[in-house]
Amino acid sequence: MASITVLYNDDSTLAHGSEQDAIAVLAVKDCAKAIAEALASRGHRAAAVGVPPEREGVLRAVANVRDGLVFNLVESLGGHSRFEQAMAWLYELYGVCYTGSGPRAMALCMEKPVTKAVLEAVGLPVPRGTVLARGDESVAGLRFPLMVKPAREDASHGISMDSVVRDEASLRAQARRLIETYAQPALVEEYIPAREINVALLGGARGVEVLPLSEIDYSLFAPDEPHLVTYAGKWIEDSRDWDLTKVIAARDLAPAQRARIESIARGAFETLELRDYARVDLRLDERGEPFIIDVNPNPDISPGAGFHLAAERAGLSYPELVERVVQSALFRHGAVA
């Protein structure tokens, strides 16, 4: 059995965003506790440890875990989500064995426009789009409705029902709102209104395993509403969006269509050099053709989250899922628990 420290960002501050954005930041503490308990149930020596925001505390936390495995849940430092990759670089510098994707993959996936460009360059399908740094740049060639989101955020930060715009005035207003609130450019993409499929992937000694496909059930949304997993739908339990947004097993996919979705997700995992566990989100257009809308290294793996539900459909309990992630990391580092 291994000695495992579950490191998470113990930081309630935000460098930018709204007060509600802190909900997702704070949720990582509960996830860390659940993972530590799951590891202990498997016989590991496990503890959840918060990483403080100040530099000295960060360095001390990494130095203290050099001899064991780190289950890495650090998603930001000092409220800056772009420093997620910095933590992975520190693990590399100190020679720490850790779970999840490496710093290069973290950096690439944080920059969504760059991620899209890389995926498109290897022939993987992504929606057409552009980046607005000021909010007044041209969007010529793109067809409304358009989806507007922060270019460097995850966990649905900045996503609301206002994110889908149907005219230029709404586009400019929403883009400027995001640029000001999140201190970063806005990514604009052609909105694909049909189905949304989530693909959870597990790495390991035997290669990448695709877990049973999930789908966002939008059947309770009004016909004229955009079908979106908003920030409220993902994190605010007493919100209308939370009540309407459900994750279910993917339905009515033809074998060839399912195989294509899985192949595209595997291609994204391998192209971006993801490790251990990841989630690829796709939209199907009116013809059933898949397009990648997001790639998530180190996605939410909390009990009851979409990744856990996919693992359950594959016959994995929560402790078994966490164990699979640990064993994948140990295999990469040439260690055996």
C-alpha positions in Angstrom: 0.0 0.0 0.0 1.1 3.6 -0.7 1.5 6.7 1.4 -0.7 9.3 -0.4 -1.2 13.0 0.2 -4.3 14.5 -1.4 -3.2 18.1 -2.0 -5.9 20.7 -2.8 -5.9 24.5 -3.0 -7.0 25.8 0.4 -7.9 29.2 -0.8 -11.2 31.0 -0.8 -9.9 34.1 -2.6 -10.4 34.8 -6.2 -8.2 36.9 -8.5 -11.2 37.7 -10.7 -14.8 36.7 -11.2 -17.9 37.0 -8.9 -18.6 35.9 -5.4 -20.5 32.9 -6.7 -17.3 31.7 -8.5 -15.9 30.9 -5.1 -18.3 28.0 -4.7 -16.4 25.8 -7.2 -13.1 26.8 -5.6 -14.3 25.7 -2.2 -15.8 22.4 -3.4 -12.4 21.0 -4.0 -11.9 20.6 -0.2 -14.9 18.2 0.0 -13.5 16.3 -3.0 -10.1 15.9 -1.3 -11.7 14.5 1.9 -13.8 12.0 -0.1 -10.7 10.8 -2.0 -8.6 10.5 1.2 -11.4 8.4 2.7 -11.7 6.2 -0.4 -7.9 5.6 -0.4 -7.9 4.7 3.3 -10.7 2.2 2.6 -8.4 0.5 0.1 -5.6 0.2 2.7 -3.5 3.2 1.8 -2.1 5.7 4.2 -3.9 8.8 3.0 -4.5 12.4 4.2 -6.0 15.5 2.7 -3.8 18.6 3.0 -4.6 22.1 1.9 -2.1 24.2 0.0 -2.1 27.8 1.2 -2.0 30.6 -1.3 1.3 32.2 -0.3 4.5 31.2 -2.0 6.3 29.9 1.1 3.4 27.7 2.0 3.2 26.2 -1.5 6.9 25.3 -1.5 6.7 23.8 1.9 3.7 21.7 1.0 5.5 20.2 -2.0 8.7 19.7 -0.1 6.8 17.8 2.6 5.5 15.1 0.1 8.6 14.2 -1.8 8.7 10.6 -0.6 5.1 9.6 -1.3 2.4 9.9 -4.0 0.4 13.1 -4.4 -3.2 13.0 -5.6 -3.2 16.3 -7.2 -6.3 18.4 -6.7 -4.7 21.9 -6.8 -6.7 23.9 -9.3 -5.4 27.4 -8.5 -2.9 29.3 -6.4 -3.8 32.7 -4.8 -7.1 32.6 -6.7 -5.4 32.3 -10.1 -6.5 29.3 -12.1 -3.7 29.8 -14.5 -1.3 28.7 -11.8 -2.7 25.2 -11.8 0.1 24.3 -14.2 2.7 25.9 -11.8 1.9 23.2 -9.2 2.6 20.5 -11.6 5.9 22.1 -12.6 6.8 22.1 -8.9 6.1 18.4 -8.6 8.4 17.9 -11.6 11.1 20.0 -10.1 11.0 18.2 -6.8 10.7 14.7 -8.4 7.3 14.1 -6.8 5.1 11.2 -8.0 1.6 12.7 -8.7 -1.7 11.9 -10.4 -3.1 13.6 -13.4 -1.8 15.5 -16.4 1.5 17.2 -16.6 2.2 20.9 -16.7 2.4 21.2 -20.5 -1.0 19.6 -20.9 -2.4 21.7 -18.1 -1.1 24.9 -19.7 -2.4 23.9 -23.2 -5.9 23.0 -22.0 -6.2 26.2 -19.9 -5.8 28.2 -23.1 -9.0 27.1 -24.9 -8.3 28.8 -28.2 -4.9 27.1 -28.4 -6.5 23.8 -27.5 -8.9 24.2 -30.3 -6.2 25.0 -32.8 -4.1 22.0 -31.8 -7.1 19.6 -32.1 -8.1 21.1 -35.4 -4.5 20.8 -36.7 -4.6 17.0 -36.2 -8.0 16.7 -37.9 -10.3 16.5 -34.8 -13.6 18.4 -35.2 -14.2 21.6 -33.2 -16.8 24.4 -33.7 -15.8 27.4 -35.8 -14.8 30.3 -33.7 -12.6 33.3 -32.9 -11.2 35.2 -29.9 -12.2 38.7 -28.8 -9.6 40.5 -26.7 -11.5 43.8 -26.6 -15.0 42.8 -27.7 -15.1 44.8 -30.9 -13.1 42.6 -33.2 -14.7 41.1 -36.4 -16.7 37.9 -36.2 -17.1 37.8 -40.0 -17.9 34.3 -41.3 -19.4 33.0 -38.1 -23.1 32.1 -38.0 -25.4 33.1 -35.2 -26.3 31.9 -32.7 -22.9 32.1 -31.1 -21.5 30.8 -27.8 -19.4 33.3 -25.7 -17.3 32.1 -22.8 -14.0 33.0 -21.0 -11.0 31.8 -22.9 -9.1 30.6 -19.9 -11.5 29.2 -17.3 -12.9 25.7 -16.5 -15.7 24.4 -14.2 -18.3 26.4 -16.2 -17.1 29.8 -14.8 -18.7 32.5 -16.8 -21.3 30.3 -18.4 -25.0 31.4 -18.1 -28.1 31.5 -20.2 -26.7 34.8 -21.6 -23.8 33.0 -23.0 -25.7 32.1 -26.2 -26.2 35.2 -28.3 -28.4 35.7 -31.4 -27.3 39.1 -32.6 -24.3 41.3 -32.8 -25.4 43.7 -30.0 -25.8 40.9 -27.6 -22.5 39.4 -28.6 -20.6 42.6 -28.0 -22.3 43.1 -24.6 -21.6 39.6 -23.4 -18.0 39.6 -24.6 -17.2 42.8 -22.9 -18.9 41.6 -19.7 -16.7 38.5 -19.6 -13.5 40.3 -20.6 -14.1 42.8 -17.7 -15.2 40.2 -15.1 -12.6 37.6 -15.8 -9.7 39.7 -17.0 -9.1 37.6 -20.1 -10.3 37.3 -23.7 -13.7 35.9 -24.7 -13.8 32.8 -26.9 -16.7 32.9 -29.4 -17.9 29.7 -31.1 -20.8 28.7 -33.3 -23.4 27.3 -31.0 -24.4 23.7 -31.7 -27.9 23.3 -30.3 -28.3 19.5 -30.4 -27.1 16.8 -28.0 -24.1 17.0 -25.5 -22.1 13.9 -24.8 -19.4 13.6 -22.0 -16.7 11.1 -22.4 -14.8 10.0 -19.3 -11.4 8.4 -19.9 -9.1 6.4 -17.6 -5.4 5.8 -18.3 -3.3 3.0 -17.1 -0.8 0.2 -17.9 -3.2 -1.2 -20.5 -3.8 2.0 -22.3 -6.8 4.4 -22.3 -10.2 3.1 -21.3 -13.3 4.9 -22.4 -16.0 4.6 -19.7 -19.7 4.4 -20.6 -20.8 7.6 -22.4 -22.9 10.2 -20.5 -25.3 12.7 -21.8 -26.7 16.0 -20.5 -30.5 15.6 -20.3 -31.9 19.0 -21.4 -35.5 17.7 -21.7 -36.8 20.0 -18.9 -35.5 23.2 -20.5 -37.9 25.4 -22.4 -37.8 24.9 -26.2 -36.5 28.4 -26.8 -33.8 28.2 -24.1 -30.2 27.4 -25.0 -29.1 24.0 -23.8 -26.1 24.7 -21.6 -24.5 23.4 -18.4 -24.3 26.8 -16.7 -22.3 27.7 -13.7 -25.5 27.7 -11.6 -26.5 24.3 -13.1 -23.2 22.8 -12.1 -22.5 24.4 -8.7 -25.5 26.2 -7.1 -27.8 23.6 -5.6 -30.8 25.8 -5.0 -30.9 27.2 -8.5 -33.4 26.6 -11.3 -30.5 25.5 -13.6 -29.4 22.9 -11.0 -32.8 21.3 -10.9 -33.1 21.2 -14.7 -29.6 19.9 -15.6 -29.2 16.1 -15.3 -26.4 13.7 -16.3 -27.7 10.4 -17.7 -26.4 7.5 -19.6 -26.1 8.4 -23.3 -29.1 7.1 -25.3 -29.9 5.9 -28.8 -26.4 6.1 -30.3 -25.8 3.9 -33.3 -22.7 1.6 -32.9 -20.8 3.5 -35.6 -21.7 6.9 -34.0 -20.6 5.7 -30.6 -17.4 4.4 -32.0 -16.7 7.7 -33.7 -17.3 9.6 -30.5 -15.0 7.4 -28.5 -12.3 7.6 -31.2 -12.4 11.4 -31.2 -12.2 11.5 -27.4 -9.2 9.1 -27.4 -7.6 11.3 -30.1 -8.0 14.4 -27.9 -6.6 12.5 -24.9 -3.5 11.4 -26.8 -2.9 14.6 -28.8 -2.9 16.8 -25.7 -0.8 14.2 -23.8 -3.4 13.8 -21.0 -2.7 11.3 -18.2 -4.6 9.1 -15.7 -8.1 10.5 -16.1 -9.8 13.2 -18.2 -13.1 14.1 -19.7 -13.9 15.3 -23.2 -17.2 17.1 -23.9 -18.7 17.0 -27.3 -21.8 18.3 -29.0 -23.7 16.5 -31.8 -25.1 18.7 -34.6 -28.4 18.1 -36.3 -26.8 15.4 -38.5 -25.3 13.6 -35.4 -21.8 14.7 -36.2 -19.6 15.2 -33.1 -17.6 18.4 -32.3 -15.3 18.8 -29.3 -16.4 21.8 -27.1 -14.1 21.2 -24.1 -11.3 19.1 -22.8 -10.8 18.6 -19.1 -7.6 17.3 -17.6 -8.1 16.3 -14.0 -11.9 16.8 -14.1 -14.2 16.8 -11.1 -14.0 13.4 -9.6 -16.2 14.0 -6.6 -18.7 11.4 -5.5 -21.8 11.9 -7.5 -20.1 14.0 -10.2 -20.4 12.9 -13.9 -17.1 11.1 -13.9 -18.0 9.0 -10.9 -21.4 8.2 -12.5 -19.7 7.0 -15.7 -17.4 4.8 -13.6 -20.4 3.3 -11.7 -21.9 2.3 -15.0 -18.6 0.6 -15.8 -19.0 -1.4 -12.5 -16.4 0.6 -10.5 -17.2 1.8 -7.0 -15.9 5.2 -5.9 -12.9 3.7 -4.1 -12.1 1.5 -7.1 -12.2 4.6 -9.4 -9.8 6.5 -7.2 -7.6 3.4 -7.0 -7.4 3.2 -10.8 -6.2 6.8 -11.0 -3.5 6.1 -8.3 -2.4 2.9 -10.0 -2.1 4.7 -13.4 0.2 7.4 -11.8 2.3 4.8 -10.0 2.7 2.8 -13.2 3.9 6.0 -15.0 6.5 6.6 -12.2 7.6 3.0 -12.2 6.3 2.5 -8.7 4.2 -0.3 -7.3 1.8 0.1 -4.4 
